[in-house]
């Protein structure tokens, strides 16, 4: 076992483990730590606790100190400088006529580096822009191209459900979402119905996927050949959540399908959930980050 604290550098960001070095931290404290990109000030979202060694990427970086009021004042000053840096960078982008959209700016706590996040349709040659920015700010400059999911997370907004974006409110990390999930949940494969404001598959498709996978194991699929109390037939429609099946009986093909519960049928030959190549090709870009 090893003692750690969990620190987050953005309001809805990934949680990183650090060695507290004997300092006791409480929730909502702030810690000064060294990261791969320099000295940073982060919020403690997990107080001192012991966890198993194999759940930690060793060696753990140690905490430098608990943040003081002076440290928090520096963070606030950096936030104000980021607004100014945003304006200056946008002017420089226009000057160099670059096809890129500036999304966010971050100063490291020690001001050793400024990170500029942007989106672009294709690769951008920003070498001259970096030189220009370095001459203005006199520090290390890093331009980082991000995807549309990250853009949505940084900017925030309201989803088609009427609630704030999940990625901007509580999702620390993006989970992979696939067209297969939408198909297994019997959703319409209309891109406008299954994609979020970012233009990619909605993150919430992942939330109930495990439940759907379990239900698929015990529920005949569309196209299955089953025995029912009224005879054999083919499954034409399935409601996974209620367990109700619409079955057209072989002996009464001209009649309306009957509705039966999954627990009252015996599967003779199960069906398959199919995604044809054209559907995959048309919707593949919705999966990309």
C-alpha positions in Angstrom: 0.0 0.0 0.0 1.1 3.6 -0.7 -0.2 6.9 0.7 -1.5 9.3 -2.0 -3.7 12.3 -2.5 -5.8 13.1 -5.6 -5.2 16.4 -7.3 -7.2 18.0 -10.2 -6.0 21.0 -12.2 -9.2 21.8 -14.0 -12.7 22.0 -12.6 -13.7 18.8 -14.5 -10.4 17.2 -15.3 -8.5 14.0 -14.7 -7.5 13.3 -11.2 -3.7 12.7 -10.7 -2.1 10.9 -7.7 0.8 12.6 -5.7 2.8 11.6 -2.7 1.7 13.9 0.2 5.1 13.6 1.9 3.5 13.4 5.3 1.4 16.5 4.8 -2.3 16.1 5.7 -4.7 17.4 3.1 -8.4 17.9 3.2 -10.9 18.2 0.4 -10.9 21.6 -1.3 -7.3 22.3 -0.1 -4.9 23.3 -2.8 -1.4 21.8 -3.4 1.7 23.0 -5.2 3.1 20.1 -7.2 5.5 19.4 -10.0 4.1 18.0 -13.2 5.4 17.1 -16.6 4.7 20.6 -17.8 6.1 22.5 -14.8 5.1 23.6 -11.3 1.3 23.7 -10.9 -1.3 24.5 -8.3 -4.2 22.0 -8.1 -7.3 21.3 -6.1 -7.2 18.3 -3.7 -10.3 16.2 -4.6 -9.1 13.1 -2.7 -7.6 13.4 0.8 -4.8 11.3 2.2 -5.5 7.6 1.8 -3.7 4.4 1.2 -4.2 2.5 -2.1 -2.6 -0.6 -3.6 0.8 -0.2 -5.3 -0.4 -1.6 -8.6 -3.0 1.1 -9.0 -0.3 3.8 -9.1 2.2 4.7 -11.9 5.5 4.7 -10.1 7.5 6.7 -9.1 4.9 9.1 -7.7 5.8 12.8 -7.8 5.9 14.4 -4.4 3.9 17.4 -3.3 6.0 20.5 -2.9 3.8 22.2 -0.3 0.2 23.0 0.7 -0.8 26.1 -1.2 -0.8 29.4 0.7 -2.9 32.5 0.2 0.0 34.0 -1.7 0.0 31.0 -4.0 -3.8 31.4 -4.6 -3.2 35.1 -5.4 -0.7 34.0 -8.1 -3.2 31.6 -9.6 -5.8 34.5 -9.8 -3.3 36.8 -11.4 -2.5 34.1 -14.0 -6.2 33.8 -14.8 -6.3 37.5 -15.6 -3.1 37.2 -17.7 -4.7 34.4 -19.7 -7.4 36.7 -20.9 -4.9 39.2 -22.2 -2.8 36.4 -23.8 -6.0 35.2 -25.5 -6.5 38.6 -27.1 -2.9 38.9 -28.2 -2.7 35.4 -29.7 -5.9 36.0 -31.7 -4.4 39.1 -33.1 -1.2 37.2 -34.1 -3.2 34.4 -35.7 -5.0 37.0 -37.8 -1.7 38.6 -38.7 -0.2 35.3 -39.9 -3.5 34.4 -41.7 -3.6 31.0 -40.1 -6.7 28.7 -40.4 -7.1 27.9 -36.7 -9.5 28.7 -33.9 -8.1 29.6 -30.5 -10.0 27.9 -27.7 -8.2 28.4 -24.4 -5.0 29.7 -22.8 -3.3 28.4 -19.7 -0.3 29.7 -17.7 1.6 27.3 -15.6 1.7 28.3 -12.0 5.4 29.3 -12.2 4.9 31.1 -15.5 7.5 28.9 -17.1 5.2 28.0 -20.0 2.0 29.3 -21.7 -0.2 26.7 -23.4 -2.5 27.8 -26.3 -5.2 25.3 -27.2 -6.7 25.5 -30.7 -8.8 23.6 -33.3 -8.2 23.4 -37.0 -9.5 21.4 -39.9 -6.0 20.3 -41.0 -2.4 20.5 -39.9 -1.2 24.1 -39.3 2.3 25.4 -39.7 2.5 27.7 -36.6 6.3 28.0 -36.3 6.3 31.7 -37.1 3.4 32.3 -34.7 5.3 30.6 -31.9 8.3 32.8 -32.5 6.1 35.9 -32.5 4.4 34.9 -29.2 7.7 34.0 -27.6 9.0 37.5 -28.4 6.0 39.0 -26.7 5.7 36.9 -23.6 9.4 36.0 -23.1 8.7 32.5 -21.9 8.2 29.0 -23.4 5.2 28.7 -25.7 3.3 25.6 -26.5 0.5 25.4 -29.1 -1.6 22.3 -28.7 -4.2 21.2 -31.3 -7.3 19.6 -29.7 -10.3 17.7 -31.0 -13.9 18.8 -31.0 -14.8 16.8 -27.9 -12.1 18.7 -25.9 -13.3 21.9 -27.4 -16.8 21.2 -26.1 -15.4 20.3 -22.7 -13.5 23.5 -22.4 -16.2 25.9 -23.7 -19.2 24.1 -22.2 -22.8 24.6 -23.3 -26.3 23.0 -23.2 -26.9 19.6 -24.8 -30.0 18.5 -26.7 -31.3 17.1 -23.4 -31.5 20.6 -22.0 -28.8 20.0 -19.4 -25.2 21.3 -19.3 -22.7 19.2 -21.2 -21.7 16.0 -19.3 -18.0 16.5 -20.3 -18.0 20.0 -18.9 -19.8 19.2 -15.6 -18.6 15.8 -14.3 -16.8 13.6 -16.9 -13.2 13.6 -15.9 -12.1 11.6 -19.0 -13.8 10.7 -22.3 -14.9 7.1 -22.7 -14.9 5.4 -26.1 -18.4 5.5 -27.7 -19.3 3.4 -30.8 -22.0 3.1 -33.4 -22.4 -0.5 -32.2 -23.6 0.9 -28.9 -26.4 2.9 -30.6 -27.4 -0.1 -32.6 -27.5 -2.4 -29.6 -29.7 0.2 -27.8 -32.1 0.2 -30.7 -31.6 3.9 -31.3 -32.2 5.6 -34.7 -28.9 5.9 -36.6 -29.8 9.4 -37.6 -26.6 11.5 -36.9 -28.7 14.4 -35.5 -30.3 12.1 -33.0 -27.2 10.3 -31.6 -24.6 13.0 -31.8 -23.9 15.8 -29.4 -23.2 19.5 -30.0 -19.6 18.6 -30.7 -20.7 16.5 -33.7 -19.5 13.2 -32.2 -21.5 10.4 -30.6 -23.1 11.5 -27.3 -21.1 10.4 -24.3 -24.4 9.3 -22.5 -24.6 6.3 -24.9 -22.0 4.8 -22.6 -23.9 5.2 -19.4 -26.3 2.3 -19.8 -24.3 0.2 -22.2 -23.4 -2.5 -19.6 -27.1 -3.0 -18.8 -28.0 -3.3 -22.5 -25.2 -5.9 -22.9 -26.6 -8.0 -20.0 -30.1 -7.7 -21.4 -29.0 -8.8 -24.9 -27.6 -12.0 -23.4 -31.1 -13.0 -22.2 -33.3 -11.5 -24.8 -33.9 -12.9 -28.4 -32.9 -10.5 -31.1 -34.8 -9.3 -34.1 -34.9 -12.2 -36.6 -34.8 -14.9 -33.9 -36.8 -18.1 -34.4 -38.6 -18.9 -31.1 -41.1 -21.1 -29.5 -44.0 -19.3 -27.8 -47.0 -20.6 -25.8 -49.0 -20.0 -29.0 -46.6 -21.7 -31.4 -43.4 -20.9 -33.3 -42.6 -17.6 -34.9 -40.1 -15.0 -35.8 -39.2 -12.0 -33.6 -40.0 -8.8 -35.4 -39.5 -6.3 -32.7 -37.8 -6.2 -29.3 -38.1 -3.9 -26.3 -35.0 -4.8 -24.2 -36.0 -2.8 -21.1 -39.5 -4.2 -20.7 -38.6 -7.6 -22.1 -41.5 -7.6 -24.5 -41.2 -9.3 -27.9 -43.3 -8.8 -31.0 -43.5 -12.3 -32.7 -45.2 -13.2 -36.0 -46.4 -16.8 -35.7 -45.5 -19.2 -38.6 -49.0 -20.7 -38.5 -50.7 -17.3 -38.7 -48.5 -15.3 -41.1 -51.4 -13.1 -42.3 -52.4 -12.2 -38.7 -51.0 -9.4 -36.6 -47.9 -10.3 -34.5 -48.4 -11.3 -30.9 -46.7 -9.8 -27.9 -45.0 -12.1 -25.4 -42.5 -11.8 -22.6 -38.9 -13.0 -23.1 -39.2 -15.3 -20.2 -42.1 -17.1 -22.0 -40.2 -18.0 -25.1 -37.5 -20.6 -26.0 -34.9 -19.6 -28.6 -34.5 -22.1 -31.4 -32.2 -19.9 -33.6 -31.2 -16.4 -32.4 -31.0 -13.3 -34.6 -28.1 -11.0 -35.0 -27.6 -7.2 -34.7 -26.2 -6.2 -38.0 -24.5 -3.0 -39.2 -24.1 -2.9 -42.9 -20.9 -1.4 -44.5 -22.7 1.6 -45.8 -24.0 2.5 -42.3 -20.5 2.1 -40.8 -18.9 4.2 -43.5 -21.5 7.0 -43.3 -21.4 7.2 -39.5 -17.7 6.4 -38.8 -16.7 10.0 -38.4 -19.1 10.3 -35.4 -16.8 8.0 -33.4 -13.6 10.0 -34.1 -12.3 12.2 -31.3 
